[in-house]
Amino acid sequence: MSFVTNLRRYRPGPGMLVSAAFIGPGTVTACTLAGAKFGYALLWALLFATFATIILQGMASRVALVTRKGLGEAIMDALPTGAPRIASAILLLVALFVGNAAYEGGNIIGGSLGLAALTGDSDAGYWPLVIGLLAIFLLAAGKLKWLEKLLIGMVVLMSLSFIAALFVTRPDFGAMFSGFVPSIPYGAALNAMALIGTTIVPYNLFLQAGTTLRHWGRNQVDEAAFESGISIGLGGLVSIASVATAASAIFGTGQTIENAVDMAKQIEPLYGEFARIALGLGLLGAGLTSAITAPLATGYIVSEIWRSGDRKMRERRMRWTAMVIAIVGTIVASAGYKPVEVILLAQVANGLALPFVAFFLLWIVNRKDIMQEYGIGKAHLAAGWLVALICLGLGIRALSSAFGLI
């Protein structure tokens, strides 16, 4: 089937939820700082990160469709019984549960910053509570299909907001395209790693696998891969637009910013109120979508590894786990301080989980007894191993940063 035919039949699905998850406040902040400090020079890092995410997420989707299991369940079943399986389950549960609870606080704070940018009321300390309670309500009351449609709609709104902000700032497209040629300006190495690390997120692999089972059948591996590639590619374009907006509006002006809200305030006198509103809507969307998807992913992980009970029991366990994550994140975000210690703990959790999940995913997708005729080709496998090794480097970098080594 041709690309054009597939594109005409495209309908957003699990891949769009992954985009909703990784375009969070952390990603927007990393993109904003990269563009403000180094202009368009690091756009290549986002291009690579987008393709790497498409590769890993596609593998997670393939494993789910072939095995008819979530990724957590597939990993557990592929491991030997006894100590290896128990140790792996504990590592996954602790690392991803603790890490996602910490990131949830950041997601809620990011969404509240978007509201602050929209309203101009930066001193409203109740915004995190508003965003947190909204996320908890949606997780508690919303059906999964309804939540997915809401998230897809918010990704579309977020995409339009960031792309509109980009065109308002009138970027230099010639310089922008030159940024896709790999180069690392002096002092930009950690920023490049941050752009990659905020795009390749371990819990998204579980989120995609779990939601893929509800959208596609076993014989629709190619269709699922196409949807995932297009949707995640759209997410990558949003991240690229965030970098380019900061590059065109801030780079070289001598202004200092710490996040997208600072940029929204500083570009309003130059580009008008619309620019501030567009960035505020984008950041609000980034925070709220991530505040929903991070708890959902954790719920999938817990229900797949803790498999006792019938289907309804597991669904209730998933929903309650998601709500606990959202409640903890709301408490952290509403505490009135920057949760530095919790963020460091999240870095440790991400550093442990990312390479672990990536290598296990590749191990499973390369097993003929599991994948049968749905295995991947040598070139695809080689690309996967390259991405997994980079994930290992990202994990080491996250741990080193958390313990003050870099």
N, C-alpha and C positions, 0 to 999 in steps of 0.2 A: 504494500500500500504506500503511495507517494506521500511526501511530507505535506504537500498542499491538501491532499485528501484528509490526512490525519488532523491538520490544523482546522479544517472546516468542521470536523467532528469533535473537536476539543471541547471538553467541559471541565471546569475547575473541580478538583477533588482533593485527595490527601496531600499532593504536592503543594497546593495553595495553603494548607494548614501549616506545612513546614515553613513556608515563606512568612506566614503570620507569626510563627514562633521565633525565627532567627532575626527578623527585623524588629528587635526590641530596643529599648532605650540605650543599652550598652553598645549595640551595633551603631545606632545613630550617633552616639557620643564619640565612639572610635572613628567613625567616618568624618564627623565634623572636625575633630582635632587633626586628623590626617590631612584633610584638605586645607585647613587654616595654616598648618605648619609647613607643609611640603607641596602645596598646590595640587596639580594633577599627577604628580610623579608616582604615586602609589596605587593608581587605578588598576595596574596589572595584578596586584595582590588580590583585589576583589574579584577580578576576572578568573584568576586561578581558583580562588576559594569557591566561587559559584560552580565551576566545573567539577571541583573535588566533591562538593556537596551533592551535586547531581549523581555522581558515580556511586557514592556511599548510600545515598537514599534509594537509588535505583536497586542496589543490591538488597537492602532491607526489604523493599517492596517485593522483590523476586522471591526471597526466602519465605516471606509470609504467604504469598500466593501458592507456592509449591508445597509447603508443609501444612498450610491451612492453620498456622499458629502465629501468635505474636512473636516478636523477636526475643523477648525474655524467655518465653516458653520453649522456643526453638533452641536457644543456647543451653538451657537447663537439660533438655532431653538429649542433646548431643554430647554432654559431658558424662564421664563415668559416674556411677552412683557412689555415695559415700562422701568422704572429705572434700574431694575436688568440687563436687556439685554444691555442697553446703557452703564452702568457703567463697565460691564464686557468687552464690546467691546473696550472702551477707555483704560482700563487697559492692555488688550492684545496688542493693537496697539502701545501704548506708550512704554510699557516695552520691547516688542520684537523688535520694530523698533529702538529704541534708543540703546538697548543692542547689536543688531546685527551690527549696524553702528559702535559701539565702537570695537566690536570683529573683524570686517572687517579690521580695521587698524592693529590689532595684526596679523591677518592672512597674510596680505600683507608684514608686517615687517618680519614675520617668513619666508615667501617665499624668500624674499631678503637676509636673512641670509643664506639660503640654497645656493643661487647663490654665495654669498661671500665665503662660504666654498668650493664650486667647483672651483672658479676662483682664490682664494687666495687674492682677492682684497677686503679686509674688509672695506676700506675707500671709496668705491664707493657709494656716497650718492644718486645716481640716480637709484639704484636697486629697491627701493620701487615704484618709478614712473613707471619703466618698468613692474613690476609685476602687479601694479594697472591698467595700460593701457591695458595690455593683458587680465586681467579679464573683464574689461569693454567691450573690443572688442568682446570677446567670448559671453558675455551676450547679446550684441546688435545684433551680426550677426549670432550667432549659433542657429539652431533649437533645440528644447528641446530634441528630440531623439538623435541628434548628440552630444549634450552636455553630455547626460547621457552616451553614449558610450565612450566619451573622459574621463569622470570622472572614469568610471569603469576601463579603461586602465591605468589611473594614479594610481588608488588604487593597481592594480596588480604590477606596477612598484615600488610603494612605499613599498609594502609588501616584494617584493624580495630584495629591498635595505636594509631594516632594518633587515630582517632575515639573509642576507649575512653578514652584519656587526656583527651580533650576533655570527655567527660561526667563523668568522675571529678572534674574541677576545677569543675564546676557553673557554666557560663558564664551571663552575663546575655544571654538570647537577644534581648531587645528592643534592647539596645545593640549586639549583634552584627549584627542586620539593618540598623541605622542606618549601620553601617560600609560598606554597599554603595552609599551615596550619596557621589559623588566629593567629596573635600575633602583638602587637604594641610596638616596642622598645621605650625607653624613648625619648621623644621629637618628635615622629613620627606621632602623632595623626592628626595634621593638614595636613601633607603630604598624609596620607591615605585618608582623606576627599577630598583633592585636586584631587587625582587619580579618586575617584568616581565622583566628581563634574564635571570634564572635560570630562567624558564619557557619563553621563546622561544629555543631553542638551535639553531644552524645544523646541527650534525651529525645532529640528529633527523630533518631533512627527508630526508637520504640513507638513514637507517635505515628510515624508514617506506616510502620508495619501493622499496628493495631487498627488504624483507620482504613488501610488498604483492603483488609479482609471484608469490610462492609461495603466496598465499592466495586470490586473486581472479582472475577472468577479465575480458576486455575489456568484456563486457556487464554487469559487476557494479559499475559506478562508484558507483551510489547505495548499494548494500549496503556497499561499502567505506567510503564517507563516513559512513554511519550508525554503523558499528562504531567508526570513528575518533573521531567526536564523543562517543559514550557513554564510551569508554575514557579519552579525554583529559579529559572532564568529571569522571570519577572521580578522576583525578590532581589536578585542580584542587580538588576537595573535600578531598583529603588536605592540600594546601597551606593551604587555608582553615582546616582544623581545627588545623594547626600554629600559625598566627597566633592563632586564638581561644584555644587552650590557654595560650599565653604571656600573652595579654591577661588572661584570667581568673585566672591564677595569680600573675603577677608585676607587671603594670602597676599603678602607684600604690603599690607597697609600699616603694619606695626601694631594692630589691635590684638589684645589678648582675650581669648575666650576659653571657657572651661566646658561648655556644653552647648546644645542646640538652642537653648533658651537665650543664652548670652548672644548668640549669633542673630536670633530673631529680633532682639532689642536693638542690636547695632546696625542691622541692615534696613530697619524700618525708615529712618530718616532719608536713606538713599533710594530705596526702591518702593516705598509706600507701605500702607497698612496691610495690603493684600499679601505681601511677602511674609509679614509676621503671622498673619492668620494661617497661611498655607503651612508654614513650619510648625505652628502650634497644633494644627489639626494632625499633621504627620506624626508629631511626637506623642500626642494623645492616642492616636491609633496604634502606634508602636507599643506603648505601654499597656494598653488595654488588651490587645490581641495576645501579647506575650503573657499577661497576667492570667489569661484563660488557658492558653495552650500548655504552659509549664505545669500547672496542676493536673491537667488532663493526661499529659505524658506520664507523670508520676503515678497516676491512678492506673494506667495501663500496665506499667512496670510491676506494681505491687500485685495486681490481680493476676498477672501472668506467672509470676514466681510463686505466689501463695495461691495455689490452685484448688484448695479444698472447697467443697460446697457446689451447688448447682449453678447454672448460668445466671439466674437472677441474683444469687448471693454474690457472685463475682462482680456483677454489674454494680450492686450496691457498694461493695468494697471499693471498687474503682472510684465511684462518685464521692464516697466519704473521704477517701484518701486525697482526692483533688480538693475537697473543701478544707481539709486540715492544712494542706499546703497554702491555700489562699488565706486562711485565717492567720497562720504564722507570719506570712508575708505582710499582711495588713498590720499586725502588731509591730513588726520590725519597722515598717515604713512610717507608722504613726507615732513612733517613740520620740521623735523630735531631735534625733541625732543621726549622724552618718554611721551606719553599722559597719565600721571598718573591720572589726574582728570577724563578723559574719561573712563579709565579702572575701576575706582571706580564706576562711573555711570553705567557701564556695569554690575558690581557685584550687584548693587542694583536692576537693571532690571532683572537679572537672578534670584536673590533671591525672587523677587515678582512673576515672571512668572512660575518658575519650580513647586512649590507645587500647585499653582492655576490650572495649566494645568493638572497635574497628578491626582488631586482629581476630577476634572470635567470629565476626561477621564474615571475614574473608576465609577463615577456616571452614565455616559451614558451607559457603557458596561454592567452595572448591571440592566438596565431598560428593562424589557421584552417587553414593548410596542414599544421599538425602535429596540432591537436586535432580538426579536421573537425567532425562533428556533436556532439562531446562538450565543446564550449567552455562557458564559464560565462557567466551573465547579467551585465548591467551593474551591478546592485546588489552582486553578489558580487565583481565586479572592482573596484568602487569601495572596498569594504571591504578588499580585498587591498592596494590601493595605499595606503590609510591605514595599514595595518599595516606595509607596507614602509617608509613614511616614518618611522614610529616606530622601526623597526629601524635606520634610518639614524641617528636621534637616539641610540639605544642604543649604536650603534657608535662615534659621536663621543664619547659619554660615557665608554665603556670606554677608548678611546685617551687621552682627556684625563686620566682617573684614573691610567692607567698611567704617564703622563709627568709626573704631579704638577701638572697644571694646575687640578684641582679636588680 
